[in-house]
Amino acid sequence: MNLLALSVLPLLAVSLSAQGAFLTSPTSLASTSGNQALAFSEGSGTRWQQIHGDLIGPARLLRGLRLRRDETVPALSNATSRQITVEVLIGEGDLALVGDDFAQNFRTPAQLVVPSTVITLPDWSVPAGGPLSFDLDIPFAVPFAYSGAAALVVEVRIVNDPRVSHLVDSYGEEGNSVTPIDLGTGCVTGFLPFLQDASLTTRWVPSQRGEVVWDLRALFAPVALPGFFVIGNHNPVTVPGMCETVFPTLDLVLPADQFVSGPVAINTVPRASTPFSVGMIGMEVTVQSAAIDPSQPVMPYVMSQAQILTVAPLPAQPLPIASLRGSIGNALADELVYGGRVLQFEF
C-alpha cells in the first residue's frame, strides 16, 4: 500500500465515524409508515415527551435525533422551511412507573442535550416522491451517554414557534371493539332519522392498565334543543304517541352537549372511561339518544335507534413506548397514551 493510501485511511475512518449509525424506535417502523400523524410543534410554550422501553440493550452515546414527514397527509402549503427555537432533554426512566408528571418520568437527572437553539425545519410543502427520509434533524450539542439499562426518556420543548405546520410520522395503539347492534330506525328530525353512533372501546393506557372508553354521539339532532343519552339494560317499551320504541331501561340519563355544523346538529357527551376487568368481556349495555322536539305531533320528544354495545377483550399488548403532550408551564400532561412520534436516534 502506498503512502497516499495510508494517509487517506485515517481521514476516511473519521468521516465514517462522524456519519454515525441510526436506531429507529419503534424498529418495526424503520421503513414503514405509522398509522397516525402528529405535529412536531404545537406552538410556542408546548412540549412533548416520549418514554422508549424498546431501546433497552447495548449502551450507546446518542448524538442526535431525527423525525420524518408523515406520508398519509397531503402536503401542507404552510410546511415550508423555516426556523424555530427548541430545547431537548434526555434521561432514563421506568416505563412501568410512567405518569402524567413530566419531571417525575426522569428517574435519572435530565440532561439538556439541546439548549435553547434555533433549528431549521425542512421544506415539506410539496409532495415527496419515493420513501420519506428522516430529514427533520436535531443534532445534540452535548451527546448523551445512554446506559441501555432503562427506558430512554426524550422531551422536546418548543421555545418559540408561531404556528403548527410540520406533521411527523407517528403511530398509536389500536383499541378493540365489537360492532354495535342497531335496534329500530329512529324518529325523523327534519328530513333525516335521528341517528346514534356510539361505541365501547377497550384499550391499554400507561402504566399497563386496561380501560373501557365510552364514546356517545348522535347525528341529526333537533337544533338548539336539549338532548340526552339513556343507558340501561335491554327492555323495549312502546310508549303511546312516541315515534320510536324506548329500548333501554332508564338506569342512567346523561345530558348531551350539542355542536352545530350547517344544518346538522350533533349531540355528544365528553368521552369517559372506566377500568377494565376480565369479567366485563361480553357484557352488554343498551344506549339510545333522546331529545326534546316540540314539532312532534303527539309527544314533544324524539328518539334515535338504540344500540346494544358489547365490551370487547383488550387488544394485544402495546409496544413499550408512551408519550405525553402538554405545555412547558404546566407540570402535568394534557394527554398520556401508548404510542407517539417515530424517532430515529444517531449514535
C-alpha positions as a Python dict, from the first residue, in 0.01 Angstrom:
ca = {
    (1, 'M'): (0, 0, 0),
    (2, 'N'): (143, 339, -95),
    (3, 'L'): (194, 634, 135),
    (4, 'L'): (-100, 827, -15),
    (5, 'A'): (-340, 543, 66),
    (6, 'L'): (-205, 519, 419),
    (7, 'S'): (-257, 891, 473),
    (8, 'V'): (-619, 879, 347),
    (9, 'L'): (-732, 587, 565),
    (10, 'P'): (-740, 779, 896),
    (11, 'L'): (-937, 1062, 735),
    (12, 'L'): (-1184, 814, 589),
    (13, 'A'): (-1228, 647, 929),
    (14, 'V'): (-1300, 983, 1094),
    (15, 'S'): (-1551, 1069, 818),
    (16, 'L'): (-1736, 738, 855),
    (17, 'S'): (-1742, 776, 1233),
    (18, 'A'): (-1886, 1127, 1202),
    (19, 'Q'): (-2173, 997, 989),
    (20, 'G'): (-2280, 773, 1278),
    (21, 'A'): (-2531, 491, 1291),
    (22, 'F'): (-2905, 521, 1347),
    (23, 'L'): (-3158, 339, 1561),
    (24, 'T'): (-3531, 377, 1490),
    (25, 'S'): (-3799, 349, 1758),
    (26, 'P'): (-4016, 155, 1711),
    (27, 'T'): (-3786, -62, 1499),
    (28, 'S'): (-4084, -212, 1313),
    (29, 'L'): (-4144, 132, 1155),
    (30, 'A'): (-3789, 191, 1034),
    (31, 'S'): (-3907, 169, 672),
    (32, 'T'): (-4286, 155, 716),
    (33, 'S'): (-4518, 446, 788),
    (34, 'G'): (-4706, 462, 1117),
    (35, 'N'): (-5083, 490, 1144),
    (36, 'Q'): (-5102, 848, 1273),
    (37, 'A'): (-4973, 1199, 1211),
    (38, 'L'): (-4872, 1430, 1495),
    (39, 'A'): (-4741, 1785, 1487),
    (40, 'F'): (-4372, 1819, 1558),
    (41, 'S'): (-4453, 2151, 1723),
    (42, 'E'): (-4788, 2260, 1864),
    (43, 'G'): (-4665, 2618, 1901),
    (44, 'S'): (-4464, 2829, 2144),
    (45, 'G'): (-4468, 2706, 2503),
    (46, 'T'): (-4569, 2348, 2423),
    (47, 'R'): (-4378, 2026, 2480),
    (48, 'W'): (-4395, 1654, 2423),
    (49, 'Q'): (-4219, 1369, 2598),
    (50, 'Q'): (-4170, 1007, 2499),
    (51, 'I'): (-4052, 708, 2700),
    (52, 'H'): (-3891, 434, 2490),
    (53, 'G'): (-3872, 98, 2663),
    (54, 'D'): (-3792, -77, 2335),
    (55, 'L'): (-3435, 59, 2328),
    (56, 'I'): (-3313, -126, 2637),
    (57, 'G'): (-2999, -312, 2535),
    (58, 'P'): (-2644, -202, 2447),
    (59, 'A'): (-2509, 120, 2589),
    (60, 'R'): (-2480, 395, 2325),
    (61, 'L'): (-2358, 751, 2301),
    (62, 'L'): (-2652, 935, 2145),
    (63, 'R'): (-2558, 1230, 1923),
    (64, 'G'): (-2895, 1346, 1786),
    (65, 'L'): (-3248, 1260, 1690),
    (66, 'R'): (-3440, 1279, 1364),
    (67, 'L'): (-3803, 1263, 1253),
    (68, 'R'): (-3967, 1214, 917),
    (69, 'R'): (-4266, 1363, 744),
    (70, 'D'): (-4599, 1184, 763),
    (71, 'E'): (-4681, 1043, 419),
    (72, 'T'): (-5054, 984, 473),
    (73, 'V'): (-5142, 1355, 498),
    (74, 'P'): (-5143, 1571, 181),
    (75, 'A'): (-4861, 1824, 154),
    (76, 'L'): (-4945, 2134, 359),
    (77, 'S'): (-4868, 2465, 189),
    (78, 'N'): (-4751, 2623, 517),
    (79, 'A'): (-4497, 2344, 587),
    (80, 'T'): (-4215, 2542, 428),
    (81, 'S'): (-3857, 2554, 550),
    (82, 'R'): (-3835, 2793, 843),
    (83, 'Q'): (-3662, 2838, 1176),
    (84, 'I'): (-3796, 2769, 1523),
    (85, 'T'): (-3636, 2752, 1869),
    (86, 'V'): (-3635, 2427, 2066),
    (87, 'E'): (-3482, 2261, 2371),
    (88, 'V'): (-3427, 1886, 2413),
    (89, 'L'): (-3378, 1696, 2737),
    (90, 'I'): (-3274, 1330, 2759),
    (91, 'G'): (-3269, 1095, 3055),
    (92, 'E'): (-3363, 746, 3168),
    (93, 'G'): (-3681, 619, 3328),
    (94, 'D'): (-3909, 326, 3404),
    (95, 'L'): (-4199, 261, 3168),
    (96, 'A'): (-4385, 76, 3443),
    (97, 'L'): (-4390, 395, 3653),
    (98, 'V'): (-4482, 644, 3382),
    (99, 'G'): (-4732, 909, 3486),
    (100, 'D'): (-4860, 1247, 3371),
    (101, 'D'): (-4593, 1445, 3560),
    (102, 'F'): (-4323, 1530, 3306),
    (103, 'A'): (-4040, 1575, 3556),
    (104, 'Q'): (-4117, 1259, 3754),
    (105, 'N'): (-4072, 1040, 3445),
    (106, 'F'): (-3698, 1113, 3457),
    (107, 'R'): (-3561, 856, 3704),
    (108, 'T'): (-3212, 992, 3645),
    (109, 'P'): (-3136, 1366, 3619),
    (110, 'A'): (-3249, 1501, 3282),
    (111, 'Q'): (-2960, 1620, 3065),
    (112, 'L'): (-3008, 1927, 2847),
    (113, 'V'): (-2863, 1796, 2521),
    (114, 'V'): (-3001, 2084, 2313),
    (115, 'P'): (-3012, 2418, 2499),
    (116, 'S'): (-3245, 2681, 2359),
    (117, 'T'): (-3137, 2658, 1994),
    (118, 'V'): (-3266, 2771, 1655),
    (119, 'I'): (-3322, 2476, 1420),
    (120, 'T'): (-3431, 2478, 1057),
    (121, 'L'): (-3739, 2279, 964),
    (122, 'P'): (-3722, 2111, 621),
    (123, 'D'): (-3948, 2208, 331),
    (124, 'W'): (-4246, 1971, 338),
    (125, 'S'): (-4479, 2196, 138),
    (126, 'V'): (-4470, 1991, -182),
    (127, 'P'): (-4543, 1620, -237),
    (128, 'A'): (-4242, 1393, -199),
    (129, 'G'): (-4170, 1102, -428),
    (130, 'G'): (-4039, 770, -303),
    (131, 'P'): (-3966, 663, 55),
    (132, 'L'): (-3955, 951, 301),
    (133, 'S'): (-3628, 1014, 482),
    (134, 'F'): (-3569, 1127, 839),
    (135, 'D'): (-3480, 1480, 739),
    (136, 'L'): (-3602, 1680, 1041),
    (137, 'D'): (-3264, 1665, 1211),
    (138, 'I'): (-3182, 1782, 1565),
    (139, 'P'): (-2814, 1727, 1647),
    (140, 'F'): (-2727, 1725, 2018),
    (141, 'A'): (-2494, 1997, 2142),
    (142, 'V'): (-2395, 1757, 2421),
    (143, 'P'): (-2401, 1380, 2347),
    (144, 'F'): (-2597, 1163, 2590),
    (145, 'A'): (-2439, 850, 2738),
    (146, 'Y'): (-2734, 610, 2736),
    (147, 'S'): (-2674, 312, 2962),
    (148, 'G'): (-2923, 88, 2782),
    (149, 'A'): (-3031, -49, 3122),
    (150, 'A'): (-3353, 153, 3148),
    (151, 'A'): (-3609, 320, 2923),
    (152, 'L'): (-3492, 626, 2730),
    (153, 'V'): (-3684, 946, 2809),
    (154, 'V'): (-3689, 1224, 2546),
    (155, 'E'): (-3851, 1563, 2596),
    (156, 'V'): (-3879, 1825, 2321),
    (157, 'R'): (-3975, 2176, 2429),
    (158, 'I'): (-4092, 2434, 2175),
    (159, 'V'): (-3949, 2763, 2298),
    (160, 'N'): (-4056, 2975, 2002),
    (161, 'D'): (-4276, 2876, 1708),
    (162, 'P'): (-4567, 3092, 1591),
    (163, 'R'): (-4765, 2819, 1415),
    (164, 'V'): (-4834, 2450, 1361),
    (165, 'S'): (-4713, 2328, 1022),
    (166, 'H'): (-4498, 2014, 1013),
    (167, 'L'): (-4680, 1683, 1069),
    (168, 'V'): (-4445, 1397, 1151),
    (169, 'D'): (-4485, 1023, 1112),
    (170, 'S'): (-4636, 874, 1428),
    (171, 'Y'): (-4827, 575, 1548),
    (172, 'G'): (-5098, 495, 1801),
    (173, 'E'): (-5213, 173, 1959),
    (174, 'E'): (-5543, 47, 1821),
    (175, 'G'): (-5831, -22, 2058),
    (176, 'N'): (-6064, -320, 2038),
    (177, 'S'): (-6441, -304, 1990),
    (178, 'V'): (-6745, -508, 1891),
    (179, 'T'): (-6972, -375, 1615),
    (180, 'P'): (-7290, -234, 1781),
    (181, 'I'): (-7626, -398, 1714),
    (182, 'D'): (-7886, -144, 1592),
    (183, 'L'): (-8245, -162, 1713),
    (184, 'G'): (-8519, 38, 1540),
    (185, 'T'): (-8473, 317, 1285),
    (186, 'G'): (-8504, 641, 1485),
    (187, 'C'): (-8753, 926, 1466),
    (188, 'V'): (-8728, 1167, 1174),
    (189, 'T'): (-8594, 1511, 1274),
    (190, 'G'): (-8637, 1744, 980),
    (191, 'F'): (-8558, 1525, 679),
    (192, 'L'): (-8334, 1257, 831),
    (193, 'P'): (-8366, 993, 1103),
    (194, 'F'): (-8214, 1078, 1440),
    (195, 'L'): (-7903, 857, 1415),
    (196, 'Q'): (-7696, 737, 1711),
    (197, 'D'): (-7329, 646, 1658),
    (198, 'A'): (-7200, 508, 1988),
    (199, 'S'): (-6918, 270, 2076),
    (200, 'L'): (-6734, 95, 2357),
    (201, 'T'): (-6360, 51, 2302),
    (202, 'T'): (-6114, -137, 2520),
    (203, 'R'): (-5754, -18, 2521),
    (204, 'W'): (-5431, -15, 2717),
    (205, 'V'): (-5321, 303, 2894),
    (206, 'P'): (-4998, 371, 3084),
    (207, 'S'): (-4896, 221, 3309),
    (208, 'Q'): (-5018, -113, 3175),
    (209, 'R'): (-5382, -62, 3270),
    (210, 'G'): (-5686, -164, 3072),
    (211, 'E'): (-5983, 66, 3035),
    (212, 'V'): (-6318, 82, 2856),
    (213, 'V'): (-6377, 405, 2663),
    (214, 'W'): (-6736, 526, 2620),
    (215, 'D'): (-6794, 730, 2305),
    (216, 'L'): (-7153, 857, 2273),
    (217, 'R'): (-7264, 1057, 1971),
    (218, 'A'): (-7589, 1118, 1781),
    (219, 'L'): (-7633, 1286, 1443),
    (220, 'F'): (-7922, 1492, 1304),
    (221, 'A'): (-8047, 1600, 1646),
    (222, 'P'): (-8305, 1879, 1675),
    (223, 'V'): (-8108, 2205, 1653),
    (224, 'A'): (-8072, 2413, 1972),
    (225, 'L'): (-8296, 2182, 2174),
    (226, 'P'): (-8198, 1981, 2484),
    (227, 'G'): (-8086, 1624, 2427),
    (228, 'F'): (-7965, 1335, 2638),
    (229, 'F'): (-7850, 972, 2627),
    (230, 'V'): (-8033, 692, 2802),
    (231, 'I'): (-7830, 392, 2921),
    (232, 'G'): (-7958, 68, 3071),
    (233, 'N'): (-8049, -295, 3018),
    (234, 'H'): (-8237, -413, 2710),
    (235, 'N'): (-8610, -379, 2791),
    (236, 'P'): (-8817, -249, 2492),
    (237, 'V'): (-9123, -43, 2585),
    (238, 'T'): (-9373, 102, 2339),
    (239, 'V'): (-9490, 442, 2459),
    (240, 'P'): (-9818, 565, 2302),
    (241, 'G'): (-9753, 874, 2091),
    (242, 'M'): (-9373, 819, 2085),
    (243, 'C'): (-9226, 788, 1735),
    (244, 'E'): (-8977, 516, 1838),
    (245, 'T'): (-8968, 235, 2090),
    (246, 'V'): (-8779, 309, 2412),
    (247, 'F'): (-8532, 19, 2423),
    (248, 'P'): (-8318, 64, 2738),
    (249, 'T'): (-8423, 76, 3100),
    (250, 'L'): (-8372, 425, 3239),
    (251, 'D'): (-8075, 337, 3461),
    (252, 'L'): (-7863, 637, 3363),
    (253, 'V'): (-7954, 957, 3178),
    (254, 'L'): (-7670, 1183, 3057),
    (255, 'P'): (-7735, 1537, 2927),
    (256, 'A'): (-7581, 1600, 2584),
    (257, 'D'): (-7364, 1880, 2454),
    (258, 'Q'): (-7450, 1998, 2104),
    (259, 'F'): (-7231, 2104, 1813),
    (260, 'V'): (-7391, 2254, 1503),
    (261, 'S'): (-7232, 2240, 1158),
    (262, 'G'): (-7458, 2400, 899),
    (263, 'P'): (-7798, 2231, 915),
    (264, 'V'): (-7662, 1929, 1106),
    (265, 'A'): (-7662, 1914, 1487),
    (266, 'I'): (-7450, 1656, 1668),
    (267, 'N'): (-7518, 1559, 2029),
    (268, 'T'): (-7231, 1422, 2236),
    (269, 'V'): (-7113, 1376, 2591),
    (270, 'P'): (-6748, 1414, 2699),
    (271, 'R'): (-6561, 1091, 2634),
    (272, 'A'): (-6537, 886, 2953),
    (273, 'S'): (-6353, 572, 3057),
    (274, 'T'): (-6399, 305, 3321),
    (275, 'P'): (-6145, 50, 3449),
    (276, 'F'): (-6144, -280, 3256),
    (277, 'S'): (-6166, -622, 3417),
    (278, 'V'): (-6171, -963, 3250),
    (279, 'G'): (-6519, -1030, 3391),
    (280, 'M'): (-6657, -746, 3179),
    (281, 'I'): (-6584, -921, 2848),
    (282, 'G'): (-6911, -988, 2665),
    (283, 'M'): (-7121, -765, 2891),
    (284, 'E'): (-7389, -572, 2703),
    (285, 'V'): (-7548, -233, 2758),
    (286, 'T'): (-7825, -65, 2559),
    (287, 'V'): (-7787, 303, 2469),
    (288, 'Q'): (-8037, 535, 2299),
    (289, 'S'): (-8038, 907, 2224),
    (290, 'A'): (-8335, 1131, 2301),
    (291, 'A'): (-8415, 1499, 2255),
    (292, 'I'): (-8695, 1744, 2306),
    (293, 'D'): (-8874, 1828, 1981),
    (294, 'P'): (-9196, 2037, 2007),
    (295, 'S'): (-9265, 1977, 1635),
    (296, 'Q'): (-9366, 1615, 1701),
    (297, 'P'): (-9743, 1562, 1660),
    (298, 'V'): (-9817, 1386, 1992),
    (299, 'M'): (-9531, 1378, 2239),
    (300, 'P'): (-9260, 1650, 2222),
    (301, 'Y'): (-8971, 1400, 2216),
    (302, 'V'): (-8769, 1217, 1955),
    (303, 'M'): (-8561, 901, 1996),
    (304, 'S'): (-8279, 766, 1784),
    (305, 'Q'): (-8244, 400, 1705),
    (306, 'A'): (-8098, 214, 2002),
    (307, 'Q'): (-7766, 30, 2003),
    (308, 'I'): (-7653, -270, 2202),
    (309, 'L'): (-7287, -215, 2292),
    (310, 'T'): (-7067, -508, 2395),
    (311, 'V'): (-6742, -497, 2594),
    (312, 'A'): (-6460, -648, 2387),
    (313, 'P'): (-6141, -815, 2517),
    (314, 'L'): (-5835, -596, 2544),
    (315, 'P'): (-5621, -573, 2229),
    (316, 'A'): (-5272, -718, 2207),
    (317, 'Q'): (-5010, -580, 2446),
    (318, 'P'): (-4890, -234, 2335),
    (319, 'L'): (-4538, -157, 2221),
    (320, 'P'): (-4329, -34, 2519),
    (321, 'I'): (-4344, 332, 2415),
    (322, 'A'): (-4552, 601, 2589),
    (323, 'S'): (-4595, 968, 2508),
    (324, 'L'): (-4713, 1282, 2681),
    (325, 'R'): (-4813, 1622, 2546),
    (326, 'G'): (-4872, 1949, 2726),
    (327, 'S'): (-4728, 2292, 2797),
    (328, 'I'): (-4393, 2399, 2937),
    (329, 'G'): (-4568, 2599, 3208),
    (330, 'N'): (-4773, 2306, 3336),
    (331, 'A'): (-4608, 2024, 3531),
    (332, 'L'): (-4878, 1777, 3429),
    (333, 'A'): (-4953, 1649, 3079),
    (334, 'D'): (-5277, 1706, 2892),
    (335, 'E'): (-5253, 1356, 2746),
    (336, 'L'): (-5069, 1031, 2829),
    (337, 'V'): (-5100, 740, 2586),
    (338, 'Y'): (-4911, 448, 2439),
    (339, 'G'): (-4757, 534, 2102),
    (340, 'G'): (-4609, 860, 1976),
    (341, 'R'): (-4379, 1002, 1711),
    (342, 'V'): (-4145, 771, 1520),
    (343, 'L'): (-3794, 876, 1625),
    (344, 'Q'): (-3452, 789, 1488),
    (345, 'F'): (-3151, 831, 1715),
    (346, 'E'): (-2798, 884, 1591),
    (347, 'F'): (-2522, 714, 1789),
}
